[in-house]
């Protein structure tokens, strides 16, 4: 069962124009709210670790439970 808010949209979130790891908790302040209100998550990175997914697992769970889609494009190294 999804815990995504009904009729939720990213545009409804009070997002900052910039997030910095020395000033914000990126997972709590950005990733979790955004993934909770999303139906798709697309990310392309040259370097990727499984830790990046594990720290945002709660948001990804809500995304997947709500029949969302995730696409990751990463380097083979």
mmCIF file of the N, C-alpha and C atoms, coordinates in Angstrom:
data_MODEL
# 
_entry.id   MODEL 
# 
loop_
_atom_site.group_PDB 
_atom_site.id 
_atom_site.type_symbol 
_atom_site.label_atom_id 
_atom_site.label_alt_id 
_atom_site.label_comp_id 
_atom_site.label_asym_id 
_atom_site.label_entity_id 
_atom_site.label_seq_id 
_atom_site.pdbx_PDB_ins_code 
_atom_site.Cartn_x 
_atom_site.Cartn_y 
_atom_site.Cartn_z 
_atom_site.occupancy 
_atom_site.B_iso_or_equiv 
_atom_site.pdbx_formal_charge 
_atom_site.auth_seq_id 
_atom_site.auth_comp_id 
_atom_site.auth_asym_id 
_atom_site.auth_atom_id 
_atom_site.pdbx_PDB_model_num 
ATOM 1   N N  . UNK A 1 1  ? 0.833  -1.182 0.000   1.00 0.00 ? 1  UNK A N  1 
ATOM 2   C CA . UNK A 1 1  ? 0.000  0.000  0.000   1.00 0.00 ? 1  UNK A CA 1 
ATOM 3   C C  . UNK A 1 1  ? 0.878  1.246  0.000   1.00 0.00 ? 1  UNK A C  1 
ATOM 4   N N  . UNK A 1 2  ? 0.591  2.183  -0.862  1.00 0.00 ? 2  UNK A N  1 
ATOM 5   C CA . UNK A 1 2  ? 1.377  3.399  -1.012  1.00 0.00 ? 2  UNK A CA 1 
ATOM 6   C C  . UNK A 1 2  ? 1.100  4.386  0.106   1.00 0.00 ? 2  UNK A C  1 
ATOM 7   N N  . UNK A 1 3  ? 2.137  5.080  0.536   1.00 0.00 ? 3  UNK A N  1 
ATOM 8   C CA . UNK A 1 3  ? 1.964  6.157  1.501   1.00 0.00 ? 3  UNK A CA 1 
ATOM 9   C C  . UNK A 1 3  ? 2.137  7.511  0.819   1.00 0.00 ? 3  UNK A C  1 
ATOM 10  N N  . UNK A 1 4  ? 2.047  7.522  -0.506  1.00 0.00 ? 4  UNK A N  1 
ATOM 11  C CA . UNK A 1 4  ? 2.135  8.773  -1.259  1.00 0.00 ? 4  UNK A CA 1 
ATOM 12  C C  . UNK A 1 4  ? 0.906  9.600  -0.952  1.00 0.00 ? 4  UNK A C  1 
ATOM 13  N N  . UNK A 1 5  ? 1.091  10.895 -0.649  1.00 0.00 ? 5  UNK A N  1 
ATOM 14  C CA . UNK A 1 5  ? -0.062 11.760 -0.399  1.00 0.00 ? 5  UNK A CA 1 
ATOM 15  C C  . UNK A 1 5  ? -0.977 11.819 -1.617  1.00 0.00 ? 5  UNK A C  1 
ATOM 16  N N  . UNK A 1 6  ? -2.286 11.860 -1.381  1.00 0.00 ? 6  UNK A N  1 
ATOM 17  C CA . UNK A 1 6  ? -3.256 11.931 -2.475  1.00 0.00 ? 6  UNK A CA 1 
ATOM 18  C C  . UNK A 1 6  ? -3.057 13.220 -3.261  1.00 0.00 ? 6  UNK A C  1 
ATOM 19  N N  . UNK A 1 7  ? -3.145 13.104 -4.582  1.00 0.00 ? 7  UNK A N  1 
ATOM 20  C CA . UNK A 1 7  ? -3.016 14.262 -5.474  1.00 0.00 ? 7  UNK A CA 1 
ATOM 21  C C  . UNK A 1 7  ? -1.727 15.050 -5.236  1.00 0.00 ? 7  UNK A C  1 
ATOM 22  N N  . UNK A 1 8  ? -0.665 14.365 -4.886  1.00 0.00 ? 8  UNK A N  1 
ATOM 23  C CA . UNK A 1 8  ? 0.594  15.047 -4.592  1.00 0.00 ? 8  UNK A CA 1 
ATOM 24  C C  . UNK A 1 8  ? 1.333  15.415 -5.869  1.00 0.00 ? 8  UNK A C  1 
ATOM 25  N N  . UNK A 1 9  ? 2.023  16.545 -5.817  1.00 0.00 ? 9  UNK A N  1 
ATOM 26  C CA . UNK A 1 9  ? 2.817  17.016 -6.953  1.00 0.00 ? 9  UNK A CA 1 
ATOM 27  C C  . UNK A 1 9  ? 4.101  17.632 -6.411  1.00 0.00 ? 9  UNK A C  1 
ATOM 28  N N  . UNK A 1 10 ? 5.177  17.477 -7.159  1.00 0.00 ? 10 UNK A N  1 
ATOM 29  C CA . UNK A 1 10 ? 6.431  18.110 -6.759  1.00 0.00 ? 10 UNK A CA 1 
ATOM 30  C C  . UNK A 1 10 ? 6.273  19.619 -6.638  1.00 0.00 ? 10 UNK A C  1 
ATOM 31  N N  . UNK A 1 11 ? 5.461  20.205 -7.509  1.00 0.00 ? 11 UNK A N  1 
ATOM 32  C CA . UNK A 1 11 ? 5.263  21.656 -7.493  1.00 0.00 ? 11 UNK A CA 1 
ATOM 33  C C  . UNK A 1 11 ? 4.656  22.133 -6.174  1.00 0.00 ? 11 UNK A C  1 
ATOM 34  N N  . UNK A 1 12 ? 4.042  21.243 -5.424  1.00 0.00 ? 12 UNK A N  1 
ATOM 35  C CA . UNK A 1 12 ? 3.425  21.611 -4.148  1.00 0.00 ? 12 UNK A CA 1 
ATOM 36  C C  . UNK A 1 12 ? 4.424  21.630 -2.987  1.00 0.00 ? 12 UNK A C  1 
ATOM 37  N N  . UNK A 1 13 ? 5.621  21.120 -3.211  1.00 0.00 ? 13 UNK A N  1 
ATOM 38  C CA . UNK A 1 13 ? 6.625  21.074 -2.144  1.00 0.00 ? 13 UNK A CA 1 
ATOM 39  C C  . UNK A 1 13 ? 7.331  22.419 -1.982  1.00 0.00 ? 13 UNK A C  1 
ATOM 40  N N  . UNK A 1 14 ? 7.624  22.806 -0.751  1.00 0.00 ? 14 UNK A N  1 
ATOM 41  C CA . UNK A 1 14 ? 8.386  24.039 -0.513  1.00 0.00 ? 14 UNK A CA 1 
ATOM 42  C C  . UNK A 1 14 ? 9.891  23.775 -0.650  1.00 0.00 ? 14 UNK A C  1 
ATOM 43  N N  . UNK A 1 15 ? 10.358 23.601 -1.878  1.00 0.00 ? 15 UNK A N  1 
ATOM 44  C CA . UNK A 1 15 ? 11.760 23.250 -2.124  1.00 0.00 ? 15 UNK A CA 1 
ATOM 45  C C  . UNK A 1 15 ? 12.648 24.482 -2.150  1.00 0.00 ? 15 UNK A C  1 
ATOM 46  N N  . UNK A 1 16 ? 13.875 24.287 -1.707  1.00 0.00 ? 16 UNK A N  1 
ATOM 47  C CA . UNK A 1 16 ? 14.907 25.324 -1.792  1.00 0.00 ? 16 UNK A CA 1 
ATOM 48  C C  . UNK A 1 16 ? 15.422 25.387 -3.230  1.00 0.00 ? 16 UNK A C  1 
ATOM 49  N N  . UNK A 1 17 ? 16.082 26.473 -3.584  1.00 0.00 ? 17 UNK A N  1 
ATOM 50  C CA . UNK A 1 17 ? 16.691 26.565 -4.915  1.00 0.00 ? 17 UNK A CA 1 
ATOM 51  C C  . UNK A 1 17 ? 18.044 25.875 -4.946  1.00 0.00 ? 17 UNK A C  1 
ATOM 52  N N  . UNK A 1 18 ? 18.598 25.579 -3.780  1.00 0.00 ? 18 UNK A N  1 
ATOM 53  C CA . UNK A 1 18 ? 19.905 24.937 -3.694  1.00 0.00 ? 18 UNK A CA 1 
ATOM 54  C C  . UNK A 1 18 ? 19.968 24.096 -2.430  1.00 0.00 ? 18 UNK A C  1 
ATOM 55  N N  . UNK A 1 19 ? 20.607 22.940 -2.533  1.00 0.00 ? 19 UNK A N  1 
ATOM 56  C CA . UNK A 1 19 ? 20.836 22.071 -1.383  1.00 0.00 ? 19 UNK A CA 1 
ATOM 57  C C  . UNK A 1 19 ? 22.325 21.769 -1.311  1.00 0.00 ? 19 UNK A C  1 
ATOM 58  N N  . UNK A 1 20 ? 22.900 21.954 -0.134  1.00 0.00 ? 20 UNK A N  1 
ATOM 59  C CA . UNK A 1 20 ? 24.324 21.688 0.086   1.00 0.00 ? 20 UNK A CA 1 
ATOM 60  C C  . UNK A 1 20 ? 24.468 20.725 1.246   1.00 0.00 ? 20 UNK A C  1 
ATOM 61  N N  . UNK A 1 21 ? 25.341 19.759 1.080   1.00 0.00 ? 21 UNK A N  1 
ATOM 62  C CA . UNK A 1 21 ? 25.497 18.743 2.114   1.00 0.00 ? 21 UNK A CA 1 
ATOM 63  C C  . UNK A 1 21 ? 26.052 19.305 3.416   1.00 0.00 ? 21 UNK A C  1 
ATOM 64  N N  . UNK A 1 22 ? 26.711 20.459 3.365   1.00 0.00 ? 22 UNK A N  1 
ATOM 65  C CA . UNK A 1 22 ? 27.217 21.050 4.603   1.00 0.00 ? 22 UNK A CA 1 
ATOM 66  C C  . UNK A 1 22 ? 26.155 21.885 5.328   1.00 0.00 ? 22 UNK A C  1 
ATOM 67  N N  . UNK A 1 23 ? 25.008 22.108 4.687   1.00 0.00 ? 23 UNK A N  1 
ATOM 68  C CA . UNK A 1 23 ? 23.932 22.908 5.283   1.00 0.00 ? 23 UNK A CA 1 
ATOM 69  C C  . UNK A 1 23 ? 22.623 22.148 5.443   1.00 0.00 ? 23 UNK A C  1 
ATOM 70  N N  . UNK A 1 24 ? 22.443 21.086 4.700   1.00 0.00 ? 24 UNK A N  1 
ATOM 71  C CA . UNK A 1 24 ? 21.182 20.358 4.678   1.00 0.00 ? 24 UNK A CA 1 
ATOM 72  C C  . UNK A 1 24 ? 21.413 18.863 4.885   1.00 0.00 ? 24 UNK A C  1 
ATOM 73  N N  . UNK A 1 25 ? 20.394 18.217 5.339   1.00 0.00 ? 25 UNK A N  1 
ATOM 74  C CA . UNK A 1 25 ? 20.361 16.750 5.324   1.00 0.00 ? 25 UNK A CA 1 
ATOM 75  C C  . UNK A 1 25 ? 19.707 16.401 3.989   1.00 0.00 ? 25 UNK A C  1 
ATOM 76  N N  . UNK A 1 26 ? 20.503 16.063 2.985   1.00 0.00 ? 26 UNK A N  1 
ATOM 77  C CA . UNK A 1 26 ? 20.004 15.884 1.626   1.00 0.00 ? 26 UNK A CA 1 
ATOM 78  C C  . UNK A 1 26 ? 18.920 14.823 1.514   1.00 0.00 ? 26 UNK A C  1 
ATOM 79  N N  . UNK A 1 27 ? 19.065 13.755 2.259   1.00 0.00 ? 27 UNK A N  1 
ATOM 80  C CA . UNK A 1 27 ? 18.062 12.693 2.200   1.00 0.00 ? 27 UNK A CA 1 
ATOM 81  C C  . UNK A 1 27 ? 16.754 13.183 2.800   1.00 0.00 ? 27 UNK A C  1 
ATOM 82  N N  . UNK A 1 28 ? 16.808 13.699 4.011   1.00 0.00 ? 28 UNK A N  1 
ATOM 83  C CA . UNK A 1 28 ? 15.587 14.145 4.700   1.00 0.00 ? 28 UNK A CA 1 
ATOM 84  C C  . UNK A 1 28 ? 14.958 15.366 4.041   1.00 0.00 ? 28 UNK A C  1 
ATOM 85  N N  . UNK A 1 29 ? 15.781 16.339 3.657   1.00 0.00 ? 29 UNK A N  1 
ATOM 86  C CA . UNK A 1 29 ? 15.271 17.609 3.154   1.00 0.00 ? 29 UNK A CA 1 
ATOM 87  C C  . UNK A 1 29 ? 14.909 17.608 1.670   1.00 0.00 ? 29 UNK A C  1 
ATOM 88  N N  . UNK A 1 30 ? 15.565 16.745 0.881   1.00 0.00 ? 30 UNK A N  1 
ATOM 89  C CA . UNK A 1 30 ? 15.321 16.758 -0.557  1.00 0.00 ? 30 UNK A CA 1 
ATOM 90  C C  . UNK A 1 30 ? 14.797 15.429 -1.101  1.00 0.00 ? 30 UNK A C  1 
ATOM 91  N N  . UNK A 1 31 ? 15.594 14.370 -0.966  1.00 0.00 ? 31 UNK A N  1 
ATOM 92  C CA . UNK A 1 31 ? 15.231 13.105 -1.605  1.00 0.00 ? 31 UNK A CA 1 
ATOM 93  C C  . UNK A 1 31 ? 13.921 12.502 -1.096  1.00 0.00 ? 31 UNK A C  1 
ATOM 94  N N  . UNK A 1 32 ? 13.747 12.402 0.204   1.00 0.00 ? 32 UNK A N  1 
ATOM 95  C CA . UNK A 1 32 ? 12.534 11.777 0.720   1.00 0.00 ? 32 UNK A CA 1 
ATOM 96  C C  . UNK A 1 32 ? 11.271 12.545 0.331   1.00 0.00 ? 32 UNK A C  1 
ATOM 97  N N  . UNK A 1 33 ? 11.219 13.866 0.519   1.00 0.00 ? 33 UNK A N  1 
ATOM 98  C CA . UNK A 1 33 ? 10.005 14.571 0.075   1.00 0.00 ? 33 UNK A CA 1 
ATOM 99  C C  . UNK A 1 33 ? 9.770  14.435 -1.424  1.00 0.00 ? 33 UNK A C  1 
ATOM 100 N N  . UNK A 1 34 ? 10.819 14.552 -2.220  1.00 0.00 ? 34 UNK A N  1 
ATOM 101 C CA . UNK A 1 34 ? 10.652 14.482 -3.679  1.00 0.00 ? 34 UNK A CA 1 
ATOM 102 C C  . UNK A 1 34 ? 10.230 13.092 -4.142  1.00 0.00 ? 34 UNK A C  1 
ATOM 103 N N  . UNK A 1 35 ? 10.857 12.059 -3.633  1.00 0.00 ? 35 UNK A N  1 
ATOM 104 C CA . UNK A 1 35 ? 10.493 10.702 -4.034  1.00 0.00 ? 35 UNK A CA 1 
ATOM 105 C C  . UNK A 1 35 ? 9.089  10.333 -3.556  1.00 0.00 ? 35 UNK A C  1 
ATOM 106 N N  . UNK A 1 36 ? 8.686  10.852 -2.417  1.00 0.00 ? 36 UNK A N  1 
ATOM 107 C CA . UNK A 1 36 ? 7.353  10.596 -1.896  1.00 0.00 ? 36 UNK A CA 1 
ATOM 108 C C  . UNK A 1 36 ? 6.277  11.206 -2.799  1.00 0.00 ? 36 UNK A C  1 
ATOM 109 N N  . UNK A 1 37 ? 6.607  12.297 -3.471  1.00 0.00 ? 37 UNK A N  1 
ATOM 110 C CA . UNK A 1 37 ? 5.650  12.996 -4.325  1.00 0.00 ? 37 UNK A CA 1 
ATOM 111 C C  . UNK A 1 37 ? 5.863  12.704 -5.813  1.00 0.00 ? 37 UNK A C  1 
ATOM 112 N N  . UNK A 1 38 ? 6.653  11.698 -6.152  1.00 0.00 ? 38 UNK A N  1 
ATOM 113 C CA . UNK A 1 38 ? 7.006  11.434 -7.551  1.00 0.00 ? 38 UNK A CA 1 
ATOM 114 C C  . UNK A 1 38 ? 6.422  10.126 -8.063  1.00 0.00 ? 38 UNK A C  1 
ATOM 115 N N  . UNK A 1 39 ? 6.324  10.047 -9.379  1.00 0.00 ? 39 UNK A N  1 
ATOM 116 C CA . UNK A 1 39 ? 5.944  8.794  -10.033 1.00 0.00 ? 39 UNK A CA 1 
ATOM 117 C C  . UNK A 1 39 ? 7.104  8.229  -10.837 1.00 0.00 ? 39 UNK A C  1 
ATOM 118 N N  . UNK A 1 40 ? 8.156  9.037  -11.033 1.00 0.00 ? 40 UNK A N  1 
ATOM 119 C CA . UNK A 1 40 ? 9.352  8.586  -11.748 1.00 0.00 ? 40 UNK A CA 1 
ATOM 120 C C  . UNK A 1 40 ? 10.590 9.152  -11.073 1.00 0.00 ? 40 UNK A C  1 
ATOM 121 N N  . UNK A 1 41 ? 11.669 8.367  -11.108 1.00 0.00 ? 41 UNK A N  1 
ATOM 122 C CA . UNK A 1 41 ? 12.969 8.823  -10.625 1.00 0.00 ? 41 UNK A CA 1 
ATOM 123 C C  . UNK A 1 41 ? 13.982 8.402  -11.671 1.00 0.00 ? 41 UNK A C  1 
ATOM 124 N N  . UNK A 1 42 ? 14.581 9.360  -12.326 1.00 0.00 ? 42 UNK A N  1 
ATOM 125 C CA . UNK A 1 42 ? 15.601 9.093  -13.348 1.00 0.00 ? 42 UNK A CA 1 
ATOM 126 C C  . UNK A 1 42 ? 16.901 9.729  -12.889 1.00 0.00 ? 42 UNK A C  1 
ATOM 127 N N  . UNK A 1 43 ? 17.975 8.949  -12.974 1.00 0.00 ? 43 UNK A N  1 
ATOM 128 C CA . UNK A 1 43 ? 19.271 9.469  -12.539 1.00 0.00 ? 43 UNK A CA 1 
ATOM 129 C C  . UNK A 1 43 ? 20.365 8.896  -13.413 1.00 0.00 ? 43 UNK A C  1 
ATOM 130 N N  . UNK A 1 44 ? 21.241 9.774  -13.883 1.00 0.00 ? 44 UNK A N  1 
ATOM 131 C CA . UNK A 1 44 ? 22.405 9.357  -14.666 1.00 0.00 ? 44 UNK A CA 1 
ATOM 132 C C  . UNK A 1 44 ? 23.642 9.870  -13.945 1.00 0.00 ? 44 UNK A C  1 
ATOM 133 N N  . UNK A 1 45 ? 24.537 8.968  -13.630 1.00 0.00 ? 45 UNK A N  1 
ATOM 134 C CA . UNK A 1 45 ? 25.754 9.330  -12.909 1.00 0.00 ? 45 UNK A CA 1 
ATOM 135 C C  . UNK A 1 45 ? 26.932 8.549  -13.457 1.00 0.00 ? 45 UNK A C  1 
ATOM 136 N N  . UNK A 1 46 ? 28.107 9.129  -13.369 1.00 0.00 ? 46 UNK A N  1 
ATOM 137 C CA . UNK A 1 46 ? 29.311 8.431  -13.789 1.00 0.00 ? 46 UNK A CA 1 
ATOM 138 C C  . UNK A 1 46 ? 29.796 7.467  -12.729 1.00 0.00 ? 46 UNK A C  1 
ATOM 139 N N  . UNK A 1 47 ? 29.586 7.812  -11.471 1.00 0.00 ? 47 UNK A N  1 
ATOM 140 C CA . UNK A 1 47 ? 30.019 6.974  -10.357 1.00 0.00 ? 47 UNK A CA 1 
ATOM 141 C C  . UNK A 1 47 ? 28.826 6.785  -9.436  1.00 0.00 ? 47 UNK A C  1 
ATOM 142 N N  . UNK A 1 48 ? 28.593 5.568  -9.017  1.00 0.00 ? 48 UNK A N  1 
ATOM 143 C CA . UNK A 1 48 ? 27.409 5.266  -8.238  1.00 0.00 ? 48 UNK A CA 1 
ATOM 144 C C  . UNK A 1 48 ? 27.726 4.178  -7.233  1.00 0.00 ? 48 UNK A C  1 
ATOM 145 N N  . UNK A 1 49 ? 27.225 4.325  -6.025  1.00 0.00 ? 49 UNK A N  1 
ATOM 146 C CA . UNK A 1 49 ? 27.377 3.271  -5.024  1.00 0.00 ? 49 UNK A CA 1 
ATOM 147 C C  . UNK A 1 49 ? 26.002 2.851  -4.521  1.00 0.00 ? 49 UNK A C  1 
ATOM 148 N N  . UNK A 1 50 ? 25.923 1.663  -3.994  1.00 0.00 ? 50 UNK A N  1 
ATOM 149 C CA . UNK A 1 50 ? 24.662 1.191  -3.443  1.00 0.00 ? 50 UNK A CA 1 
ATOM 150 C C  . UNK A 1 50 ? 24.262 1.995  -2.206  1.00 0.00 ? 50 UNK A C  1 
ATOM 151 N N  . UNK A 1 51 ? 25.226 2.639  -1.555  1.00 0.00 ? 51 UNK A N  1 
ATOM 152 C CA . UNK A 1 51 ? 24.908 3.473  -0.395  1.00 0.00 ? 51 UNK A CA 1 
ATOM 153 C C  . UNK A 1 51 ? 23.986 4.618  -0.788  1.00 0.00 ? 51 UNK A C  1 
ATOM 154 N N  . UNK A 1 52 ? 24.155 5.137  -1.994  1.00 0.00 ? 52 UNK A N  1 
ATOM 155 C CA . UNK A 1 52 ? 23.285 6.204  -2.469  1.00 0.00 ? 52 UNK A CA 1 
ATOM 156 C C  . UNK A 1 52 ? 21.824 5.789  -2.495  1.00 0.00 ? 52 UNK A C  1 
ATOM 157 N N  . UNK A 1 53 ? 21.569 4.542  -2.835  1.00 0.00 ? 53 UNK A N  1 
ATOM 158 C CA . UNK A 1 53 ? 20.201 4.032  -2.805  1.00 0.00 ? 53 UNK A CA 1 
ATOM 159 C C  . UNK A 1 53 ? 19.751 3.705  -1.385  1.00 0.00 ? 53 UNK A C  1 
ATOM 160 N N  . UNK A 1 54 ? 20.642 3.162  -0.602  1.00 0.00 ? 54 UNK A N  1 
ATOM 161 C CA . UNK A 1 54 ? 20.238 2.728  0.737   1.00 0.00 ? 54 UNK A CA 1 
ATOM 162 C C  . UNK A 1 54 ? 19.839 3.900  1.623   1.00 0.00 ? 54 UNK A C  1 
ATOM 163 N N  . UNK A 1 55 ? 20.467 5.054  1.469   1.00 0.00 ? 55 UNK A N  1 
ATOM 164 C CA . UNK A 1 55 ? 20.118 6.190  2.326   1.00 0.00 ? 55 UNK A CA 1 
ATOM 165 C C  . UNK A 1 55 ? 18.766 6.784  1.959   1.00 0.00 ? 55 UNK A C  1 
ATOM 166 N N  . UNK A 1 56 ? 18.314 6.576  0.741   1.00 0.00 ? 56 UNK A N  1 
ATOM 167 C CA . UNK A 1 56 ? 17.009 7.085  0.305   1.00 0.00 ? 56 UNK A CA 1 
ATOM 168 C C  . UNK A 1 56 ? 15.977 5.971  0.158   1.00 0.00 ? 56 UNK A C  1 
ATOM 169 N N  . UNK A 1 57 ? 16.218 4.845  0.800   1.00 0.00 ? 57 UNK A N  1 
ATOM 170 C CA . UNK A 1 57 ? 15.360 3.670  0.624   1.00 0.00 ? 57 UNK A CA 1 
ATOM 171 C C  . UNK A 1 57 ? 13.910 3.933  0.985   1.00 0.00 ? 57 UNK A C  1 
ATOM 172 N N  . UNK A 1 58 ? 13.640 4.725  2.005   1.00 0.00 ? 58 UNK A N  1 
ATOM 173 C CA . UNK A 1 58 ? 12.250 4.996  2.378   1.00 0.00 ? 58 UNK A CA 1 
ATOM 174 C C  . UNK A 1 58 ? 11.500 5.679  1.238   1.00 0.00 ? 58 UNK A C  1 
ATOM 175 N N  . UNK A 1 59 ? 12.098 6.673  0.636   1.00 0.00 ? 59 UNK A N  1 
ATOM 176 C CA . UNK A 1 59 ? 11.464 7.378  -0.473  1.00 0.00 ? 59 UNK A CA 1 
ATOM 177 C C  . UNK A 1 59 ? 11.296 6.488  -1.681  1.00 0.00 ? 59 UNK A C  1 
ATOM 178 N N  . UNK A 1 60 ? 12.280 5.651  -1.945  1.00 0.00 ? 60 UNK A N  1 
ATOM 179 C CA . UNK A 1 60 ? 12.199 4.738  -3.089  1.00 0.00 ? 60 UNK A CA 1 
ATOM 180 C C  . UNK A 1 60 ? 11.102 3.708  -2.853  1.00 0.00 ? 60 UNK A C  1 
ATOM 181 N N  . UNK A 1 61 ? 10.936 3.266  -1.617  1.00 0.00 ? 61 UNK A N  1 
ATOM 182 C CA . UNK A 1 61 ? 9.867  2.324  -1.282  1.00 0.00 ? 61 UNK A CA 1 
ATOM 183 C C  . UNK A 1 61 ? 8.504  2.936  -1.584  1.00 0.00 ? 61 UNK A C  1 
ATOM 184 N N  . UNK A 1 62 ? 8.303  4.181  -1.208  1.00 0.00 ? 62 UNK A N  1 
ATOM 185 C CA . UNK A 1 62 ? 7.034  4.855  -1.491  1.00 0.00 ? 62 UNK A CA 1 
ATOM 186 C C  . UNK A 1 62 ? 6.839  4.986  -2.992  1.00 0.00 ? 62 UNK A C  1 
ATOM 187 N N  . UNK A 1 63 ? 7.902  5.322  -3.703  1.00 0.00 ? 63 UNK A N  1 
ATOM 188 C CA . UNK A 1 63 ? 7.830  5.449  -5.160  1.00 0.00 ? 63 UNK A CA 1 
ATOM 189 C C  . UNK A 1 63 ? 7.400  4.126  -5.796  1.00 0.00 ? 63 UNK A C  1 
ATOM 190 N N  . UNK A 1 64 ? 8.051  3.043  -5.438  1.00 0.00 ? 64 UNK A N  1 
ATOM 191 C CA . UNK A 1 64 ? 7.764  1.736  -6.022  1.00 0.00 ? 64 UNK A CA 1 
ATOM 192 C C  . UNK A 1 64 ? 6.395  1.230  -5.581  1.00 0.00 ? 64 UNK A C  1 
ATOM 193 N N  . UNK A 1 65 ? 6.046  1.403  -4.313  1.00 0.00 ? 65 UNK A N  1 
ATOM 194 C CA . UNK A 1 65 ? 4.729  0.970  -3.830  1.00 0.00 ? 65 UNK A CA 1 
ATOM 195 C C  . UNK A 1 65 ? 3.601  1.705  -4.544  1.00 0.00 ? 65 UNK A C  1 
ATOM 196 N N  . UNK A 1 66 ? 3.861  2.933  -4.969  1.00 0.00 ? 66 UNK A N  1 
ATOM 197 C CA . UNK A 1 66 ? 2.865  3.712  -5.690  1.00 0.00 ? 66 UNK A CA 1 
ATOM 198 C C  . UNK A 1 66 ? 2.913  3.460  -7.178  1.00 0.00 ? 66 UNK A C  1 
ATOM 199 N N  . UNK A 1 67 ? 3.507  2.344  -7.592  1.00 0.00 ? 67 UNK A N  1 
ATOM 200 C CA . UNK A 1 67 ? 3.641  1.942  -8.988  1.00 0.00 ? 67 UNK A CA 1 
ATOM 201 C C  . UNK A 1 67 ? 4.468  2.975  -9.767  1.00 0.00 ? 67 UNK A C  1 
ATOM 202 N N  . UNK A 1 68 ? 5.440  3.563  -9.088  1.00 0.00 ? 68 UNK A N  1 
ATOM 203 C CA . UNK A 1 68 ? 6.365  4.471  -9.744  1.00 0.00 ? 68 UNK A CA 1 
ATOM 204 C C  . UNK A 1 68 ? 7.436  3.709  -10.490 1.00 0.00 ? 68 UNK A C  1 
ATOM 205 N N  . UNK A 1 69 ? 8.245  4.441  -11.230 1.00 0.00 ? 69 UNK A N  1 
ATOM 206 C CA . UNK A 1 69 ? 9.322  3.831  -12.018 1.00 0.00 ? 69 UNK A CA 1 
ATOM 207 C C  . UNK A 1 69 ? 10.636 4.499  -11.667 1.00 0.00 ? 69 UNK A C  1 
ATOM 208 N N  . UNK A 1 70 ? 11.701 3.702  -11.677 1.00 0.00 ? 70 UNK A N  1 
ATOM 209 C CA . UNK A 1 70 ? 13.035 4.224  -11.423 1.00 0.00 ? 70 UNK A CA 1 
ATOM 210 C C  . UNK A 1 70 ? 13.953 3.765  -12.545 1.00 0.00 ? 70 UNK A C  1 
ATOM 211 N N  . UNK A 1 71 ? 14.720 4.690  -13.101 1.00 0.00 ? 71 UNK A N  1 
ATOM 212 C CA . UNK A 1 71 ? 15.686 4.383  -14.157 1.00 0.00 ? 71 UNK A CA 1 
ATOM 213 C C  . UNK A 1 71 ? 17.032 4.934  -13.722 1.00 0.00 ? 71 UNK A C  1 
ATOM 214 N N  . UNK A 1 72 ? 18.020 4.052  -13.646 1.00 0.00 ? 72 UNK A N  1 
ATOM 215 C CA . UNK A 1 72 ? 19.375 4.448  -13.275 1.00 0.00 ? 72 UNK A CA 1 
ATOM 216 C C  . UNK A 1 72 ? 20.307 4.155  -14.451 1.00 0.00 ? 72 UNK A C  1 
ATOM 217 N N  . UNK A 1 73 ? 21.088 5.131  -14.840 1.00 0.00 ? 73 UNK A N  1 
ATOM 218 C CA . UNK A 1 73 ? 22.103 4.964  -15.871 1.00 0.00 ? 73 UNK A CA 1 
ATOM 219 C C  . UNK A 1 73 ? 23.431 5.250  -15.182 1.00 0.00 ? 73 UNK A C  1 
ATOM 220 N N  . UNK A 1 74 ? 24.307 4.244  -15.157 1.00 0.00 ? 74 UNK A N  1 
ATOM 221 C CA . UNK A 1 74 ? 25.577 4.394  -14.450 1.00 0.00 ? 74 UNK A CA 1 
ATOM 222 C C  . UNK A 1 74 ? 26.733 3.900  -15.283 1.00 0.00 ? 74 UNK A C  1 
ATOM 223 N N  . UNK A 1 75 ? 27.928 4.259  -14.847 1.00 0.00 ? 75 UNK A N  1 
ATOM 224 C CA . UNK A 1 75 ? 29.152 3.783  -15.474 1.00 0.00 ? 75 UNK A CA 1 
ATOM 225 C C  . UNK A 1 75 ? 29.313 2.298  -15.159 1.00 0.00 ? 75 UNK A C  1 
ATOM 226 N N  . UNK A 1 76 ? 30.025 1.601  -15.991 1.00 0.00 ? 76 UNK A N  1 
ATOM 227 C CA . UNK A 1 76 ? 30.252 0.179  -15.742 1.00 0.00 ? 76 UNK A CA 1 
ATOM 228 C C  . UNK A 1 76 ? 31.350 -0.062 -14.722 1.00 0.00 ? 76 UNK A C  1 
ATOM 229 N N  . UNK A 1 77 ? 32.117 0.929  -14.357 1.00 0.00 ? 77 UNK A N  1 
ATOM 230 C CA . UNK A 1 77 ? 33.198 0.759  -13.378 1.00 0.00 ? 77 UNK A CA 1 
ATOM 231 C C  . UNK A 1 77 ? 32.708 0.780  -11.968 1.00 0.00 ? 77 UNK A C  1 
# 
